């Protein structure tokens, strides 16, 4: 029968502690009415308590700091700091001590050791101290692997290691939306508005130090999160930059394509990279965190071969009275077109003019403006529809409905208003 030899005890002891700032002590007030049995006993005890604030003993405020009682939460974007200590518990000198700290994530293994060389010797009751820092850039399970190797006085090589597992949580929920705002094509730009919704999903308030958009080389960006009052730039969120737990704040940015990247028709087509959000916050006693989103991508709107836009349209028109609109037609293709304009009446909107009118040839990236006349036979909010453009070269027809909406009122109502 084979008996395993007893496990040899190591001469060195390893301790690993997370470094984090203290928190404010919160006292739980216990009070009662003076007519109750204890009288003012509870109030007097709270006044004598050194952890309460003078004059505000019953408001759960405190003037003292308390050291961390547990490992605590680590959030993505924060800096993980740890204190590593190797102590010689034996009565003999230990030689060639090498301490190594690695951080294992789901995708990589990082070396966090501050010192790369070995310590020649460590006397009894002495220790080797090291502090490591790492900015956490992944969520999920992280394992801190601390390995210690050394040699005894007799020359025997010894080795051991310990594992410390912790979870990295997500501090913010970031959602983005794109809005396309068509501008005049002659300006060779189409604006894109980005709305970023940022929600604090932690259990403590955050001080939002900075939320900015770093645009790609294709765009210029303007932040729309402040207003100018009396020459002073004031945040739209007010003087308080705190984001309470589960609260959401919306940030808005306007991006304009740079002239050299815009295509001939004035529109950037297909999938383009807009940029990335840079978010910096502070928690507790100034602990700093930072997140950068991945590159945000936007699918540019497609207009096909022919783009029809409105240059001028009235908001309100009179019932059964002609009104005028101005349309702009742009050839977005790479070929010349010979266009014919057809106007189809609807149940409420009627076109005034000749349908089937020849517009002539329109070269690539060229535009022409048309002044058209309509009238409405029905009151209410009506949709301008029924324009048809036909390219006689390819016998292809382009239909345009719901171009705009106008409010149709009777002339008597308009005069009263």
Residue pairs with C-beta under 8 A, 6 or more apart in sequence:
10 158
10 160
11 88
11 89
11 90
11 92
11 94
11 150
11 152
11 158
12 86
12 87
12 88
12 89
12 90
12 94
12 97
12 122
12 148
12 150
13 86
13 87
13 89
14 84
14 85
14 86
14 146
14 148
14 160
14 162
15 84
15 85
15 87
16 82
16 83
16 84
16 85
16 144
16 146
16 162
16 164
17 82
17 83
17 85
18 68
18 71
18 72
18 80
18 81
18 82
18 83
19 81
19 82
19 83
19 131
20 68
20 72
20 81
20 287
21 284
21 285
21 286
21 287
22 65
22 66
22 67
22 68
22 285
23 65
23 66
23 68
23 284
23 285
24 62
24 64
24 65
24 66
24 285
25 51
25 62
25 63
25 64
25 65
25 66
26 60
26 61
26 62
27 46
27 49
27 51
27 52
27 60
27 61
27 62
28 60
29 46
29 52
29 57
29 58
29 59
29 60
30 42
30 46
31 42
31 43
31 46
31 58
32 38
32 42
34 40
43 57
43 58
46 52
46 57
46 58
47 54
47 57
49 57
50 63
50 64
51 62
51 63
51 64
52 61
52 62
52 63
53 59
53 61
53 62
53 63
71 166
73 169
73 202
73 203
74 80
74 136
74 142
74 166
74 167
74 168
74 169
75 136
75 168
75 169
75 170
75 171
75 202
75 289
76 136
76 137
76 138
76 139
76 168
76 169
76 170
76 171
76 289
76 291
77 135
77 136
77 137
77 171
77 279
77 289
77 290
77 291
78 135
78 136
78 171
78 287
78 288
78 289
79 133
79 134
79 135
79 136
79 288
80 133
80 134
80 135
80 136
80 142
81 131
81 132
81 133
82 101
82 131
82 132
82 144
83 129
83 130
83 131
84 99
84 101
84 129
84 130
84 131
84 132
84 146
85 127
85 128
85 129
85 130
86 97
86 99
86 122
86 127
86 128
86 148
87 125
87 126
87 127
88 94
88 122
88 123
88 124
88 125
88 126
88 127
90 124
91 124
92 124
92 152
92 153
93 121
93 122
93 123
93 124
93 153
94 121
94 122
94 150
94 151
94 152
94 153
95 120
95 121
95 122
95 150
95 151
95 152
95 153
96 118
96 119
96 120
96 121
96 149
96 150
96 151
97 118
97 119
97 121
97 122
97 128
97 148
97 149
97 150
98 118
98 119
98 148
98 149
98 150
99 113
99 115
99 128
99 130
99 146
99 147
99 148
100 111
100 113
100 146
100 147
100 148
100 149
101 111
101 112
101 113
101 130
101 132
101 144
101 145
101 146
101 147
102 109
102 110
102 111
102 112
102 113
102 144
102 145
102 147
103 109
103 110
103 112
103 134
103 142
103 143
103 144
103 145
104 142
104 143
104 144
104 145
105 138
105 140
105 141
105 142
105 143
106 138
106 140
106 141
107 138
110 134
112 132
112 133
112 134
112 144
113 130
113 132
114 130
114 131
114 132
115 130
119 128
122 128
122 150
135 290
136 142
136 168
138 168
139 168
139 169
139 170
140 167
140 168
141 165
141 166
141 167
141 168
142 165
142 166
142 167
142 168
143 163
143 164
143 165
144 163
144 164
144 165
144 166
145 161
145 162
145 163
146 161
146 162
146 163
146 164
147 159
147 160
147 161
148 159
148 160
148 161
149 157
149 158
149 159
150 157
150 158
150 159
151 157
151 158
152 158
169 202
170 201
171 200
171 201
171 202
171 206
171 281
171 289
171 291
172 198
172 199
172 200
172 201
172 279
172 281
172 291
173 198
173 199
173 201
174 196
174 197
174 198
174 199
174 277
174 279
174 291
174 293
175 196
175 197
175 199
176 194
176 195
176 196
176 197
176 277
176 293
176 296
177 194
177 195
177 197
178 192
178 193
178 194
178 195
178 274
178 298
179 192
179 193
179 194
179 195
180 190
180 191
180 192
180 193
180 300
180 301
181 190
181 191
181 192
181 193
182 190
182 309
183 189
183 190
183 191
184 311
185 265
185 266
185 307
185 309
185 328
185 330
185 367
186 266
186 367
187 266
188 259
188 262
188 266
189 256
189 257
189 259
189 262
189 266
190 257
190 266
190 267
190 268
191 254
191 255
191 256
192 219
192 254
192 255
192 256
192 257
192 274
192 298
193 252
193 253
193 254
193 255
194 213
194 252
194 253
194 254
194 255
194 274
194 296
195 250
195 251
195 252
196 211
196 213
196 250
196 251
196 252
196 253
196 277
197 248
197 249
197 250
198 208
198 211
198 243
198 248
198 249
198 250
198 251
198 279
199 246
199 247
199 248
199 249
200 206
200 243
200 244
200 245
200 246
200 247
200 248
201 245
201 246
202 245
202 283
203 245
204 245
204 283
204 284
205 242
205 243
205 244
205 245
205 283
206 242
206 243
206 281
206 282
206 283
207 241
207 242
207 243
207 281
207 282
207 283
208 241
208 242
208 243
208 249
208 279
208 280
208 281
209 241
209 280
209 281
209 282
209 288
210 278
210 279
210 280
211 225
211 251
211 277
211 278
211 279
211 280
212 223
212 277
212 278
213 221
213 223
213 253
213 255
213 275
213 276
213 277
213 278
214 275
214 276
214 277
214 278
215 221
215 255
215 274
215 275
216 272
216 273
216 274
216 275
216 295
217 258
217 261
218 257
218 258
218 261
218 268
218 272
218 273
219 255
219 256
219 257
219 258
219 274
219 275
220 255
220 256
220 258
221 253
221 254
221 255
221 275
222 253
222 254
222 255
222 256
223 251
223 252
223 253
224 252
224 253
224 254
225 235
225 236
225 237
225 251
225 252
226 233
226 234
226 235
226 236
227 233
227 234
227 236
228 234
235 241
237 249
243 249
243 281
255 274
255 275
257 268
261 268
262 268
263 269
264 364
264 365
265 303
265 307
265 330
265 332
265 365
267 300
267 301
267 303
267 332
268 300
269 300
269 302
270 299
270 300
271 297
271 298
271 299
271 300
272 297
272 298
272 300
273 295
273 296
273 297
274 295
274 296
274 297
274 298
275 295
275 296
276 292
276 293
276 294
276 295
276 296
277 291
277 292
277 293
277 296
278 290
278 291
278 292
279 290
279 291
279 292
279 293
280 288
280 289
280 290
281 288
281 289
281 290
282 288
282 289
283 289
303 330
303 332
304 332
304 398
305 331
305 332
305 333
305 337
305 391
305 396
305 398
306 329
306 330
306 331
306 332
306 333
306 337
306 339
306 389
306 391
306 398
307 329
307 330
307 332
308 327
308 328
308 329
308 330
308 387
308 389
308 398
308 400
308 403
309 327
309 328
309 330
310 325
310 326
310 327
310 328
310 403
310 404
311 326
311 327
311 328
311 369
312 324
312 325
312 326
313 325
313 326
313 384
313 404
313 406
314 323
314 324
314 325
314 406
315 406
315 407
316 406
316 407
316 408
316 409
316 414
317 323
317 376
317 406
317 407
317 408
317 409
318 408
318 409
318 410
318 411
318 414
319 376
319 377
319 378
319 379
319 408
319 409
319 410
319 411
320 375
320 376
320 377
321 375
321 411
322 352
322 373
322 374
322 375
323 373
323 374
323 375
323 406
324 371
324 372
324 373
324 374
325 371
325 372
325 374
325 384
325 404
326 369
326 370
326 371
326 372
327 369
327 370
327 372
327 387
327 403
328 367
328 368
328 369
328 370
329 339
329 359
329 362
329 367
329 368
329 369
329 370
329 389
330 365
330 366
330 367
331 337
331 362
331 363
331 364
331 365
331 366
331 367
332 365
333 364
334 364
335 364
335 393
336 361
336 362
336 363
336 364
336 393
337 361
337 362
337 391
337 393
338 360
338 361
338 362
338 391
338 392
338 393
339 358
339 359
339 360
339 362
339 389
339 390
339 391
339 392
340 356
340 357
340 358
340 359
340 389
340 390
340 392
341 355
341 356
341 357
341 358
341 359
341 370
341 387
341 388
341 389
342 355
342 356
342 387
342 388
342 389
342 390
343 351
343 353
343 355
343 372
343 386
343 387
343 388
344 351
344 355
344 385
344 386
344 387
344 388
345 351
345 386
346 383
346 385
346 386
347 378
348 376
348 377
348 378
348 382
348 408
349 374
349 375
349 376
349 382
349 383
349 384
349 385
349 386
350 374
350 375
350 376
350 377
351 372
351 373
351 374
351 386
352 373
352 374
352 375
353 372
353 373
359 368
359 370
359 389
362 368
374 384
376 382
376 406
376 408
378 408
379 408
379 409
379 410
380 407
380 408
381 405
381 406
381 407
381 408
382 405
382 406
382 407
382 408
383 401
383 402
383 403
383 404
383 405
384 402
384 403
384 404
384 405
384 406
385 400
385 401
385 402
385 403
386 401
387 399
387 400
387 401
387 403
388 397
388 398
388 399
388 400
389 397
389 398
389 400
390 396
390 397
390 398
391 397
391 398
